[in-house]
Amino acid sequence: MRLKDKVAIVTGAGWGMGASTAELFAAEGACVMVTDILDAEGTDVVARINDSGGQARFLTLDVTNDTGWASVVGETISTFGQIDILVNNAGVSGSHPDLLNTQTWDEQMDVNARGVFLGMQAVIPQMQKAGAGSIVNISSISGIVGQSFVHMGYNAAKGAVRMASKAAAVQFAPDGIRVNSVHPGLMPAMRTSKMTADPKVREKMLSAVPFGRVGRVEEVAYANLFLASDESSYITGIELPVDGGFLAM
Ligand SMILES: NC(=O)c1ccc[n+]([C@@H]2O[C@H](COP(=O)([O-])OP(=O)(O)OC[C@H]3O[C@@H](n4cnc5c(N)ncnc54)[C@H](O)[C@@H]3O)[C@@H](O)[C@H]2O)c1
């Protein structure tokens, strides 16, 4: 078991890549705090984990809410005793027909960038006390290149996640904390996708993927598993693309 005796918090774990990551981590021996704004979906993930012999609990968490973060950290420690891993996965899509919309910019910064910062802010003091920890921040190919179909706020927020991860990696390495970012490419459409759920747009995006197919959620979950586990004990501050060789569009 690759995460035996570890405790992980995964955000946005009710659906998509977050759910896949939570289930894989539990199968590899971690106790998982599944968090999301989707209560029913998060509870289903926990039921699947517990039914297959794993250990998990669900807590409602909006990642933009700092008091919510404090209570998730407190509950995780009182339930599972420690926090070894944080996967900052929750996110909202940047696919919006109005590429110059201010509200979209603000939402992107709030959820996709500030939400990731608040997560690190909440868990790092606990990891410092323990002298160890691994944080995996889910960015995107959009944090590396610009794209025609995505609001620039998404690229900016995902770019912020990429650079914040590198900064945190340098700042907290002396405490034994590793921080890395994962950059998925074209994956199943996000729940909040508008334009990028359109088959015509998706076909055009697919033409930029040398592998010629959409990624599978578990392919990202396995990258998260490697970075969360002690197998990557000398790796910090890296950006790991999981994108089938995605080319700039
Ligand atoms: N799907 C893609 O093509 C793709 C590509 C690259 C990166 N990503 C990133 O990967 C991560 C997961 O995406 P996904 O494809 O699984 O998306 P998804 O829409 O399937 O799942 C995202 C999850 O985050 C949750 N969430 C949204 N806002 C939240 C908030 N404020 N607080 C807490 N939870 C919230 C949602 O309820 C949902 O369960 C996101 O950060 C996304 O930006 C996705």
Ligand as a Chemical Component Dictionary entry (heavy atoms), coordinates in Angstrom:
data_LIG
# 
_chem_comp.id                   LIG 
_chem_comp.type                 NON-POLYMER 
_chem_comp.pdbx_formal_charge   0 
_chem_comp.three_letter_code    LIG 
# 
loop_
_chem_comp_atom.comp_id 
_chem_comp_atom.atom_id 
_chem_comp_atom.alt_atom_id 
_chem_comp_atom.type_symbol 
_chem_comp_atom.charge 
_chem_comp_atom.model_Cartn_x 
_chem_comp_atom.model_Cartn_y 
_chem_comp_atom.model_Cartn_z 
_chem_comp_atom.pdbx_ordinal 
LIG N1  N1  N 0  -11.530 18.788 -16.741 1  
LIG C1  C1  C 0  -10.490 19.333 -17.334 2  
LIG O1  O1  O 0  -10.393 19.370 -18.565 3  
LIG C2  C2  C 0  -9.364  19.920 -16.513 4  
LIG C3  C3  C 0  -8.145  20.149 -17.144 5  
LIG C4  C4  C 0  -7.104  20.685 -16.397 6  
LIG C5  C5  C 0  -7.266  20.975 -15.066 7  
LIG N2  N2  N 1  -8.470  20.755 -14.469 8  
LIG C6  C6  C 0  -8.568  21.076 -13.045 9  
LIG O2  O2  O 0  -8.699  19.877 -12.313 10 
LIG C7  C7  C 0  -9.475  20.086 -11.131 11 
LIG C8  C8  C 0  -10.626 19.094 -11.092 12 
LIG O3  O3  O 0  -11.409 19.297 -12.246 13 
LIG P1  P1  P 0  -12.511 18.253 -12.764 14 
LIG O4  O4  O 0  -12.333 18.110 -14.211 15 
LIG O5  O5  O -1 -12.535 17.044 -11.925 16 
LIG O6  O6  O 0  -13.803 19.158 -12.545 17 
LIG P2  P2  P 0  -15.258 18.821 -11.997 18 
LIG O7  O7  O 0  -16.094 19.999 -12.334 19 
LIG O8  O8  O 0  -15.670 17.486 -12.494 20 
LIG O9  O9  O 0  -15.018 18.731 -10.431 21 
LIG C9  C9  C 0  -14.642 19.853 -9.676  22 
LIG C10 C10 C 0  -15.105 19.644 -8.262  23 
LIG O10 O10 O 0  -14.773 20.838 -7.512  24 
LIG C11 C11 C 0  -15.908 21.193 -6.742  25 
LIG N3  N3  N 0  -15.922 22.625 -6.458  26 
LIG C12 C12 C 0  -16.192 23.654 -7.298  27 
LIG N4  N4  N 0  -16.146 24.821 -6.650  28 
LIG C13 C13 C 0  -15.836 24.531 -5.355  29 
LIG C14 C14 C 0  -15.641 25.316 -4.190  30 
LIG N5  N5  N 0  -15.775 26.655 -4.209  31 
LIG N6  N6  N 0  -15.325 24.695 -3.035  32 
LIG C15 C15 C 0  -15.194 23.344 -2.997  33 
LIG N7  N7  N 0  -15.387 22.544 -4.057  34 
LIG C16 C16 C 0  -15.703 23.138 -5.229  35 
LIG C17 C17 C 0  -17.093 20.771 -7.592  36 
LIG O11 O11 O 0  -18.276 20.669 -6.804  37 
LIG C18 C18 C 0  -16.619 19.453 -8.167  38 
LIG O12 O12 O 0  -16.910 18.360 -7.329  39 
LIG C19 C19 C 0  -9.908  21.546 -11.191 40 
LIG O13 O13 O 0  -9.030  22.330 -10.419 41 
LIG C20 C20 C 0  -9.765  21.887 -12.665 42 
LIG O14 O14 O 0  -9.578  23.276 -12.868 43 
LIG C21 C21 C 0  -9.520  20.227 -15.171 44 
# 
loop_
_chem_comp_bond.comp_id 
_chem_comp_bond.atom_id_1 
_chem_comp_bond.atom_id_2 
_chem_comp_bond.value_order 
_chem_comp_bond.pdbx_ordinal 
LIG N1  C1  SING 1  
LIG C1  O1  DOUB 2  
LIG C1  C2  SING 3  
LIG C2  C3  SING 4  
LIG C2  C21 DOUB 5  
LIG C3  C4  DOUB 6  
LIG C4  C5  SING 7  
LIG C5  N2  DOUB 8  
LIG N2  C6  SING 9  
LIG N2  C21 SING 10 
LIG C6  O2  SING 11 
LIG C6  C20 SING 12 
LIG O2  C7  SING 13 
LIG C7  C8  SING 14 
LIG C7  C19 SING 15 
LIG C8  O3  SING 16 
LIG O3  P1  SING 17 
LIG P1  O4  DOUB 18 
LIG P1  O5  SING 19 
LIG P1  O6  SING 20 
LIG O6  P2  SING 21 
LIG P2  O7  DOUB 22 
LIG P2  O8  SING 23 
LIG P2  O9  SING 24 
LIG O9  C9  SING 25 
LIG C9  C10 SING 26 
LIG C10 O10 SING 27 
LIG C10 C18 SING 28 
LIG O10 C11 SING 29 
LIG C11 N3  SING 30 
LIG C11 C17 SING 31 
LIG N3  C12 SING 32 
LIG N3  C16 SING 33 
LIG C12 N4  DOUB 34 
LIG N4  C13 SING 35 
LIG C13 C14 SING 36 
LIG C13 C16 DOUB 37 
LIG C14 N5  SING 38 
LIG C14 N6  DOUB 39 
LIG N6  C15 SING 40 
LIG C15 N7  DOUB 41 
LIG N7  C16 SING 42 
LIG C17 O11 SING 43 
LIG C17 C18 SING 44 
LIG C18 O12 SING 45 
LIG C19 O13 SING 46 
LIG C19 C20 SING 47 
LIG C20 O14 SING 48 
# 
